[in-house]
Protein backbone atom coordinates (compact mmCIF):
# COMPACT_ATOMS: atom_id res chain seq x y z
CA UNK A 1 0.00 0.00 0.00
CA UNK A 2 1.25 3.46 -0.84
CA UNK A 3 -0.03 6.80 0.35
CA UNK A 4 0.85 10.39 -0.25
CA UNK A 5 0.02 12.60 2.74
CA UNK A 6 -0.34 16.31 2.30
CA UNK A 7 -0.87 18.61 5.26
CA UNK A 8 -3.54 21.01 4.08
CA UNK A 9 -5.26 24.20 5.14
CA UNK A 10 -8.23 22.89 3.11
CA UNK A 11 -9.03 20.27 0.49
CA UNK A 12 -12.02 19.19 -1.54
CA UNK A 13 -13.03 16.64 -4.15
CA UNK A 14 -15.52 17.26 -6.95
CA UNK A 15 -17.12 14.78 -9.35
CA UNK A 16 -19.03 16.07 -12.37
CA UNK A 17 -18.75 19.60 -11.01
CA UNK A 18 -20.31 18.73 -7.64
CA UNK A 19 -18.30 18.80 -4.42
CA UNK A 20 -18.52 15.34 -2.83
CA UNK A 21 -16.13 15.85 0.10
CA UNK A 22 -14.42 18.79 1.80
CA UNK A 23 -12.22 19.42 4.84
CA UNK A 24 -10.63 22.38 6.47
CA UNK A 25 -7.22 21.91 8.12
CA UNK A 26 -5.81 18.40 8.29
CA UNK A 27 -4.51 15.79 5.87
CA UNK A 28 -5.30 14.89 2.30
CA UNK A 29 -4.48 11.19 1.87
CA UNK A 30 -4.04 9.76 -1.61
CA UNK A 31 -4.11 5.96 -1.25
CA UNK A 32 -3.03 3.29 -3.73
CA UNK A 33 -3.29 -0.48 -3.39
CA UNK A 34 -1.59 -3.49 -4.93
CA UNK A 35 -2.83 -7.07 -5.16
CA UNK A 36 -0.66 -8.29 -2.25
CA UNK A 37 -1.99 -5.73 0.27
CA UNK A 38 -3.68 -7.15 3.35
CA UNK A 39 -4.87 -6.14 6.80
CA UNK A 40 -1.28 -5.78 8.07
CA UNK A 41 -0.62 -3.14 5.40
CA UNK A 42 -3.82 -1.33 6.31
CA UNK A 43 -3.03 -1.44 10.04
CA UNK A 44 0.52 -0.15 9.63
CA UNK A 45 -0.51 2.65 7.26
CA UNK A 46 -3.54 3.88 9.21
CA UNK A 47 -1.58 3.81 12.47
CA UNK A 48 1.23 5.80 10.91
CA UNK A 49 -1.17 8.37 9.44
CA UNK A 50 -2.90 8.88 12.78
CA UNK A 51 0.33 9.18 14.78
CA UNK A 52 2.76 11.06 12.51
CA UNK A 53 3.82 14.22 14.31
CA UNK A 54 3.63 16.71 11.45
CA UNK A 55 1.48 19.47 12.98
CA UNK A 56 2.94 22.38 14.89
CA UNK A 57 2.83 22.65 18.67
CA UNK A 58 2.66 25.94 20.62
CA UNK A 59 6.30 26.60 19.72
CA UNK A 60 5.75 25.92 16.02
CA UNK A 61 7.65 22.62 16.11
CA UNK A 62 6.11 19.68 14.23
CA UNK A 63 5.30 17.73 17.36
CA UNK A 64 1.57 16.90 17.14
CA UNK A 65 -0.38 14.28 15.20
CA UNK A 66 -3.51 15.00 13.20
CA UNK A 67 -5.49 13.59 16.14
CA UNK A 68 -3.77 15.90 18.65
CA UNK A 69 -4.17 18.88 16.31
CA UNK A 70 -7.88 18.17 15.83
CA UNK A 71 -7.42 18.01 12.07
CA UNK A 72 -9.64 16.26 9.57
CA UNK A 73 -8.59 13.64 7.02
CA UNK A 74 -9.85 13.39 3.44
CA UNK A 75 -9.08 10.08 1.69
CA UNK A 76 -8.92 9.60 -2.08
CA UNK A 77 -8.20 6.32 -3.86
CA UNK A 78 -5.42 6.73 -6.44
CA UNK A 79 -4.17 3.70 -8.38
CA UNK A 80 -1.55 5.82 -10.17
CA UNK A 81 0.67 5.61 -7.08
CA UNK A 82 1.71 2.21 -8.42
CA UNK A 83 2.76 3.47 -11.85
CA UNK A 84 5.95 2.02 -13.26
CA UNK A 85 7.86 4.40 -15.51
CA UNK A 86 10.98 2.28 -15.99
CA UNK A 87 10.34 1.37 -19.63
CA UNK A 88 9.31 3.80 -22.32
CA UNK A 89 7.13 6.84 -21.78
CA UNK A 90 3.77 5.25 -21.07
CA UNK A 91 3.34 4.27 -17.42
CA UNK A 92 2.42 0.69 -16.60
CA UNK A 93 -0.25 0.06 -13.96
CA UNK A 94 0.40 -3.68 -13.64
CA UNK A 95 1.24 -3.45 -9.90
CA UNK A 96 -1.95 -1.59 -9.05
CA UNK A 97 -4.74 -3.74 -7.64
CA UNK A 98 -7.67 -4.13 -10.04
CA UNK A 99 -10.86 -2.32 -9.01
CA UNK A 100 -12.56 -5.46 -7.66
CA UNK A 101 -9.66 -5.83 -5.19
CA UNK A 102 -8.88 -2.16 -4.57
CA UNK A 103 -12.46 -1.05 -3.82
CA UNK A 104 -12.89 -3.29 -0.72
CA UNK A 105 -9.31 -2.50 0.38
CA UNK A 106 -10.08 1.21 0.19
CA UNK A 107 -13.32 0.71 2.18
CA UNK A 108 -11.44 -1.24 4.88
CA UNK A 109 -8.68 1.39 4.86
CA UNK A 110 -11.21 4.17 5.47
CA UNK A 111 -12.95 2.18 8.23
CA UNK A 112 -9.63 1.52 10.00
CA UNK A 113 -8.63 5.16 9.62
CA UNK A 114 -11.94 6.28 11.14
CA UNK A 115 -11.32 3.93 14.08
CA UNK A 116 -7.78 5.31 14.56
CA UNK A 117 -8.96 8.93 14.39
CA UNK A 118 -12.23 8.51 16.27
CA UNK A 119 -14.14 10.48 13.63
CA UNK A 120 -15.57 10.09 10.12
CA UNK A 121 -13.24 10.32 7.13
CA UNK A 122 -14.79 11.89 4.03
CA UNK A 123 -13.70 10.35 0.73
CA UNK A 124 -13.66 10.88 -2.97
CA UNK A 125 -15.69 8.56 -5.20
CA UNK A 126 -13.86 5.32 -5.99
CA UNK A 127 -13.14 4.99 -9.71
CA UNK A 128 -14.63 8.37 -10.62
CA UNK A 129 -12.90 11.10 -12.60
CA UNK A 130 -12.27 13.45 -9.67
CA UNK A 131 -11.04 17.00 -9.36
CA UNK A 132 -9.02 17.36 -6.17
CA UNK A 133 -8.22 20.84 -4.92
CA UNK A 134 -6.02 21.58 -1.97
CA UNK A 135 -4.22 24.38 -0.21
CA UNK A 136 -0.94 22.91 0.98
CA UNK A 137 0.06 23.86 4.52
CA UNK A 138 3.82 24.23 4.83
CA UNK A 139 4.02 22.59 2.38
CA UNK A 140 4.34 19.24 4.09
CA UNK A 141 4.08 16.22 1.78
CA UNK A 142 5.11 12.68 2.77
CA UNK A 143 5.16 9.33 0.98
CA UNK A 144 4.49 6.07 2.84
CA UNK A 145 4.89 2.56 1.50
CA UNK A 146 3.75 -0.32 3.73
CA UNK A 147 6.32 -2.60 2.02
CA UNK A 148 9.12 -0.28 3.14
CA UNK A 149 8.13 0.60 6.73
CA UNK A 150 11.64 1.38 7.98
HELIX and SHEET records of a PDB file:
HELIX    1   1 UNK A   39  UNK A   51  1                                  13    
HELIX    2   2 UNK A   66  UNK A   69  1                                   4    
HELIX    3   3 UNK A   79  UNK A   82  5                                   4    
HELIX    4   4 UNK A   99  UNK A  117  1                                  19    
SHEET    1   A 5 UNK A  18  UNK A  23  0                                        
SHEET    2   A 5 UNK A   2  UNK A  15 -1                                        
SHEET    3   A 5 UNK A  26  UNK A  32 -1                                        
SHEET    4   A 5 UNK A  72  UNK A  77  1                                        
SHEET    5   A 5 UNK A 122  UNK A 123  1                                        
SHEET    1   B 3 UNK A  18  UNK A  23  0                                        
SHEET    2   B 3 UNK A   2  UNK A  15 -1                                        
SHEET    3   B 3 UNK A 130  UNK A 145 -1                                        
SHEET    1   C 2 UNK A  55  UNK A  56  0                                        
SHEET    2   C 2 UNK A  62  UNK A  64 -1                                        
END                                                                             
